[in-house]
Amino acid sequence: MSAVTHAQDSYLESFARFEEGAGGSGQEWLRSIRRSAMARFSELGFPTTHEEDWRFTNVAPIAETSFRLAEDGHVSPTVRELERFGFSDLAGIRLVFVNGRYEPGLSRLQPLPEGVKVGSLVHELTTDPGTLEQHLGRYADYQHDAFCALNTAFMEDGAFVHIPRRTVLSEPISLLYASAPTADPAITHPRNLIVAGEESQATIVEDYVSLSGDVHFSNVVTEVVVGENSVVRHYRIERESAQAFHVSTLRVQQGRSSDVASHSLLLGGALVRNNVHPVLAGDGGDCLINGLFMGTGEQHLDNYMKVEHVGPHCNSRQFYNGILDGRSRGVFHGRIIVHKDAQKTNAKQTNRNLLLSNEAQIDTKPQLEIHADDVKCTHGATIGQIDEDAIFYLRSRGIAEASARTMLLSAFARESLGRVNNESIRKHLEGLVRQWLPPGRRLEETQ
């Protein structure tokens, strides 16, 4: 029996034990989804590089590792210990999860507008599952994505956010997922569901961190349902340890004239896969996908963007920048799919990359799939190194070489961060970028 086959069998055994005591297990609709997803994972198996969507990323290190479901009994960190991650920089509501479990003592739930729900998914599953039954598991494609199927089979806890019609949340909702040390390599399956009613506005920040350097695997799915004329801003920050594996899927369902922006900052992890999949289902929708990934050492950072234009008169823009040092490898695979009824689509896709060493590598594949005849779609990618002419110019003005390189890297990174309209979140992200840069290349404050 191969290591991969053994690992898949262990997930089947874990699922049998999990299903017995999982939250909401008495509800037929939820049990049916979980079982269907587990059966589909068994059929699909882990993806290989022979599959087009995964040909630049070998997930064997994940498939061959015997992960165990993270269980209760960990030593919960203190608020003071979490402060080193700077999460207090952001005002508003804060939900903290340790090894995938909601920690009310570390969370901050301030008074909310009438009708707004923010809390633990497992609590909602056991007390008031009505909204969940309508949306949970209805959008993320577990029929074709093995990691999504695995998450759906084991989904239990995560964040649930429901914003009623015509409600505006002025402060962000922050979701902090912290991985604590465990005896064996642990796997968590955070599942987030955000439902924004018609004419509502909200900002969501997902942040993934490690409390130690232990091997662990975060397998995340977030479903976002955006009602007509609503505005949602979503941020994902991944800064886990150098031994961590991380696969995340953001699936967004956009209604008519909705406005969505997705921002990603990838800094940590050994092997990271970032899937972003918005579907502009209604007329006149607008979507921005913006990201910055920064790798060093042996890191592998894979970004897979899939934007589906279903309704007419919709706009989408993708901007992803990569900075790669050491022997790191980055991937950008962007697909824009324009369905036949999505006339008057306007879509743009751009990927820019800086390689800071001769051993760093980037694979980039912008892609258009157009089935309508009245559209405007463009895509492009660039790969390069720091401009030595620009370095020479700055040095001729009396600026040291290290400082000159810092200034150019700063400008390149801020090209992405400058698209973040929320000032407090933008400053928080800029601080994380400064911390990432190795000695000799640290960004200095320029404002």
C-alpha positions in Angstrom: 0.0 0.0 0.0 1.4 3.4 -1.0 1.8 6.2 1.5 -0.8 8.2 -0.4 -3.3 5.4 -0.3 -2.7 4.8 3.4 -3.3 8.5 4.1 -6.6 8.5 2.1 -7.7 5.4 4.1 -6.9 7.2 7.4 -9.2 10.1 6.4 -12.0 7.6 5.9 -11.4 6.1 9.3 -11.2 9.6 10.9 -14.5 10.6 9.2 -16.3 7.6 10.6 -15.3 8.7 14.1 -15.9 12.4 13.4 -19.4 11.8 12.1 -20.6 10.2 15.3 -20.1 13.3 17.5 -19.9 16.2 15.0 -22.0 19.3 15.6 -25.3 19.1 13.6 -24.9 15.4 12.9 -28.6 14.9 13.6 -29.7 17.0 10.7 -30.2 15.0 7.6 -29.3 17.8 5.1 -25.9 18.3 6.7 -25.2 14.6 7.1 -26.0 14.1 3.4 -23.6 16.8 2.4 -20.8 15.5 4.6 -21.2 11.9 3.3 -21.4 13.0 -0.3 -18.2 15.1 0.1 -16.3 12.2 1.7 -17.4 9.8 -1.0 -16.2 12.3 -3.6 -12.9 12.8 -1.9 -12.4 9.0 -2.0 -13.1 9.0 -5.7 -10.9 12.0 -6.6 -7.9 11.4 -4.3 -5.3 14.0 -4.0 -4.5 16.0 -7.2 -1.3 15.3 -9.1 0.8 17.3 -11.4 -0.8 15.4 -14.3 -3.9 17.6 -13.8 -3.8 20.9 -15.6 -4.9 23.0 -12.6 -2.1 21.5 -10.4 0.7 20.9 -12.9 3.0 23.5 -11.2 2.3 22.2 -7.6 3.2 18.8 -6.2 1.0 18.1 -3.1 2.8 14.8 -2.3 4.2 16.3 1.0 0.6 16.8 2.1 -0.7 13.5 0.7 2.0 11.4 2.3 1.9 13.0 5.8 -0.3 11.2 8.4 -2.3 14.1 9.8 -4.7 13.8 12.7 -7.7 15.9 13.4 -6.8 18.5 15.9 -8.6 17.7 19.1 -9.7 19.6 22.2 -7.2 19.7 25.1 -4.6 22.1 23.7 -3.3 24.8 26.0 -5.0 28.0 24.8 -2.8 31.0 24.4 -3.4 34.2 26.3 -4.5 37.5 24.7 -1.0 38.8 25.5 0.6 35.9 23.6 -1.5 36.7 20.6 -0.6 40.4 20.7 2.7 39.5 18.9 0.7 39.0 15.7 -0.6 42.6 15.9 -4.2 41.6 15.6 -5.2 44.4 18.1 -4.1 46.9 15.3 -7.6 46.4 13.8 -10.7 47.8 15.5 -14.0 46.0 15.4 -15.2 42.5 16.1 -12.6 39.7 16.6 -13.2 35.9 16.6 -10.3 33.7 17.6 -10.0 30.0 16.7 -7.3 27.8 18.1 -6.7 24.6 16.2 -9.9 25.2 14.4 -12.1 25.6 17.5 -13.8 28.8 18.5 -12.3 30.4 21.7 -14.9 32.8 23.2 -12.4 33.9 26.0 -10.0 35.3 23.4 -12.7 36.8 21.1 -14.2 40.3 21.2 -17.9 40.5 20.4 -19.0 44.1 20.8 -22.6 45.3 20.4 -23.9 44.7 16.9 -26.7 46.3 14.8 -30.0 44.6 15.1 -30.3 41.3 13.2 -26.5 40.9 12.6 -25.1 37.5 13.6 -21.4 36.9 14.2 -20.2 33.8 15.9 -19.2 30.2 15.7 -20.5 28.0 12.9 -20.9 25.0 15.2 -23.0 27.0 17.6 -25.3 28.0 14.7 -25.5 24.5 13.5 -26.8 23.3 16.8 -29.1 26.2 17.7 -30.5 27.9 14.5 -29.4 26.1 11.3 -32.0 27.7 9.0 -29.8 30.1 7.2 -27.0 27.5 7.1 -29.2 25.0 5.4 -29.9 27.5 2.6 -26.2 28.3 1.9 -23.7 26.1 3.6 -22.0 23.8 1.1 -24.0 25.1 -1.9 -21.3 27.1 -3.6 -17.8 25.6 -3.0 -17.2 22.9 -5.6 -16.4 19.8 -3.7 -17.4 17.6 -6.7 -14.2 18.6 -8.5 -11.8 19.8 -5.8 -10.4 17.2 -3.5 -9.3 19.6 -0.8 -12.7 21.3 -0.9 -14.4 17.9 -0.6 -12.2 17.0 2.4 -13.1 20.3 4.1 -16.8 19.8 3.4 -16.8 16.3 4.8 -15.2 17.5 8.1 -16.8 20.9 8.3 -18.0 21.8 11.8 -16.5 25.0 13.2 -15.4 28.3 11.7 -17.0 31.7 11.5 -20.6 32.5 10.6 -21.5 36.0 9.7 -25.0 37.1 8.6 -25.7 40.7 7.8 -29.4 41.6 7.2 -30.7 43.7 4.3 -29.7 47.4 4.4 -27.2 47.0 7.2 -23.8 48.7 7.2 -21.0 47.5 9.4 -18.5 50.4 9.8 -15.8 48.3 11.6 -14.2 45.1 10.2 -14.8 41.6 11.4 -11.5 39.9 12.1 -11.1 36.1 12.1 -7.8 34.9 13.6 -7.0 31.2 13.2 -4.0 30.1 15.3 -2.4 26.7 15.1 -1.2 25.5 18.5 1.4 22.7 19.1 0.1 19.1 19.0 1.7 15.7 19.7 1.2 14.6 16.1 0.9 16.6 12.8 -2.6 18.1 13.0 -5.1 19.0 10.3 -7.9 21.6 10.7 -10.8 22.3 8.4 -12.0 25.9 9.1 -15.3 26.6 7.4 -16.5 30.1 7.1 -19.9 31.3 5.8 -20.5 35.0 5.2 -24.0 36.0 4.0 -24.5 39.7 3.1 -28.1 40.7 2.5 -29.3 43.1 -0.2 -27.8 46.7 0.1 -25.5 45.8 3.0 -21.8 46.5 3.6 -19.2 44.5 5.4 -15.4 44.0 5.7 -14.0 40.6 6.7 -10.3 39.8 7.6 -9.1 36.2 7.8 -5.7 35.8 9.4 -3.8 32.4 9.7 -0.9 32.2 12.1 1.2 29.5 13.9 2.0 29.5 17.6 5.0 27.2 17.0 7.1 25.7 14.2 5.3 22.3 14.3 4.1 20.7 11.1 0.4 21.3 10.6 -2.1 21.6 7.8 -4.8 24.3 7.5 -7.5 23.2 4.9 -9.8 26.2 4.6 -13.0 27.0 2.7 -14.9 30.3 2.9 -18.2 30.8 1.1 -19.3 34.4 0.7 -22.9 35.2 -0.6 -23.3 38.8 -1.6 -26.8 40.1 -2.2 -28.0 42.7 -4.7 -26.4 46.1 -4.4 -24.2 45.0 -1.5 -20.5 45.8 -0.9 -18.1 43.3 0.6 -14.4 43.6 1.2 -12.5 40.4 2.1 -8.9 40.1 3.2 -6.9 36.9 3.6 -3.5 36.9 5.4 -1.4 33.8 5.5 1.7 34.0 7.7 2.0 30.5 9.2 5.3 28.8 10.1 7.9 27.5 7.6 6.7 23.9 8.4 3.0 24.6 7.7 0.8 23.5 4.8 -2.1 25.7 3.8 -4.8 25.2 1.2 -7.6 27.8 1.1 -10.6 28.3 -1.2 -12.6 31.6 -1.3 -15.8 31.1 -3.2 -17.9 34.2 -3.8 -21.4 34.3 -5.2 -22.3 37.8 -6.4 -25.8 39.1 -6.9 -26.9 41.9 -9.2 -24.9 45.2 -9.0 -22.8 43.9 -6.1 -19.3 45.1 -5.4 -16.7 42.7 -4.1 -12.9 43.1 -3.5 -10.7 40.2 -2.4 -7.2 41.0 -1.1 -4.6 38.4 -0.3 -1.2 38.6 1.4 0.8 35.3 1.5 4.0 35.4 3.5 4.4 32.0 5.4 4.0 28.3 4.9 6.1 25.6 3.3 3.4 24.8 0.6 0.5 27.2 0.1 -2.3 27.0 -2.4 -4.6 30.1 -2.6 -7.8 29.5 -4.6 -10.1 32.5 -5.3 -13.3 31.8 -7.3 -15.9 34.6 -7.6 -19.0 34.1 -9.8 -20.6 37.3 -11.0 -24.1 35.8 -11.4 -26.1 39.0 -11.6 -26.1 41.9 -14.0 -23.8 44.8 -13.4 -21.5 43.2 -10.8 -18.0 44.4 -10.0 -15.1 42.3 -8.7 -11.5 43.2 -7.8 -9.0 40.4 -7.0 -5.8 41.8 -5.6 -2.8 39.9 -4.1 0.8 40.0 -3.0 2.8 36.8 -2.4 6.3 36.9 -1.0 8.5 33.7 -0.7 11.9 32.9 0.5 13.9 29.7 1.4 12.2 26.6 -0.1 8.6 28.0 0.1 6.1 27.2 -2.6 3.2 29.7 -3.1 0.5 28.8 -5.6 -2.3 31.2 -6.6 -5.2 29.9 -8.6 -7.7 32.5 -9.7 -10.9 31.6 -11.5 -13.3 34.4 -12.3 -16.7 33.4 -13.9 -18.7 36.0 -15.7 -22.3 34.7 -15.8 -24.4 37.9 -15.9 -24.0 40.7 -18.5 -22.5 44.1 -17.9 -20.0 43.0 -15.2 -16.4 44.2 -14.6 -13.6 42.2 -13.0 -9.9 43.1 -12.4 -7.1 40.8 -11.2 -3.8 42.2 -10.0 -1.3 39.8 -8.4 2.3 40.7 -7.6 5.0 38.2 -6.5 8.4 38.8 -4.8 10.5 35.6 -4.6 13.9 35.1 -2.9 16.1 32.2 -2.1 15.0 29.0 -3.8 11.3 29.8 -3.4 8.8 29.1 -6.2 5.6 31.0 -7.0 2.7 30.1 -9.2 0.0 32.3 -10.7 -2.7 30.6 -12.7 -5.5 33.0 -13.6 -8.6 32.0 -15.6 -11.3 34.3 -16.7 -14.4 32.5 -18.0 -17.0 34.5 -19.9 -20.2 32.5 -20.3 -22.3 33.0 -23.5 -24.9 35.3 -21.9 -22.3 37.5 -20.2 -22.3 40.2 -22.9 -20.6 43.6 -22.3 -18.1 41.9 -19.9 -15.0 44.0 -19.1 -12.2 41.9 -17.6 -8.5 42.5 -17.0 -5.9 40.2 -15.6 -2.3 41.2 -14.7 0.5 39.3 -12.9 3.9 40.9 -12.2 6.8 39.2 -10.5 10.2 40.1 -9.1 12.9 37.4 -8.7 15.5 38.4 -6.1 17.8 35.4 -6.6 19.0 33.3 -9.5 17.4 30.2 -7.9 13.9 31.7 -7.4 11.3 30.5 -9.9 7.8 31.7 -11.1 5.3 29.8 -13.3 2.6 32.1 -14.6 -0.3 31.3 -16.8 -2.9 33.9 -17.6 -5.9 32.4 -19.4 -9.1 33.6 -21.1 -12.0 31.4 -22.0 -14.6 33.5 -23.8 -18.0 32.2 -25.0 -19.7 35.6 -25.7 -19.0 37.9 -28.6 -19.4 41.4 -27.1 -16.7 41.6 -24.5 -13.4 43.4 -23.6 -10.9 41.1 -22.0 -7.1 41.5 -21.5 -4.4 39.6 -19.7 -0.7 39.7 -19.3 2.3 38.7 -17.1 5.8 40.0 -16.5 8.9 38.4 -14.8 12.0 40.3 -14.0 14.6 41.4 -11.5 15.3 44.7 -9.8 16.2 47.3 -12.5 19.9 47.9 -12.2 19.6 51.2 -14.0 17.2 52.4 -11.3 19.7 51.2 -8.7 22.4 53.2 -10.4 20.3 56.3 -10.6 19.5 56.2 -6.9 23.1 55.5 -6.0 24.1 58.5 -8.1 21.9 60.6 -5.9 23.8 59.5 -2.8 21.6 56.6 -1.7 23.4 53.4 -0.5 22.8 50.3 -2.6 20.9 48.4 0.1 18.6 51.4 0.7 18.1 51.8 -3.1 17.0 48.1 -3.3 14.7 48.6 -0.3 13.1 51.6 -2.0 12.4 49.7 -5.2 11.0 46.7 -3.3 8.8 49.0 -1.3 7.4 50.6 -4.4 6.7 47.2 -5.9 4.9 45.9 -2.8 2.9 49.0 -2.3 1.6 48.8 -5.8 -0.6 45.9 -4.4 -1.1 47.4 -1.0 -2.1 50.7 -2.4 -5.4 49.1 -3.7 -6.5 48.6 -0.1 -8.8 51.4 0.7 -9.2 50.8 4.4 -6.4 52.8 6.0 -6.0 50.8 9.2 -5.9 47.5 7.3 -3.5 48.8 4.7 -1.1 50.0 7.5 -1.4 46.6 9.2 -0.5 44.8 5.9 2.4 47.2 5.3 3.8 46.4 8.8 3.7 42.6 8.0 5.5 43.2 4.7 8.2 45.1 6.5 8.7 42.3 9.0 8.9 39.7 6.2 11.8 41.3 4.4 15.2 39.7 5.4 18.0 41.7 7.0 19.5 44.1 4.5 16.2 44.5 2.6 13.9 45.8 5.3 11.3 48.3 4.2 11.7 51.6 6.0 8.7 53.8 6.9 8.4 56.4 4.2 5.4 58.2 5.5 
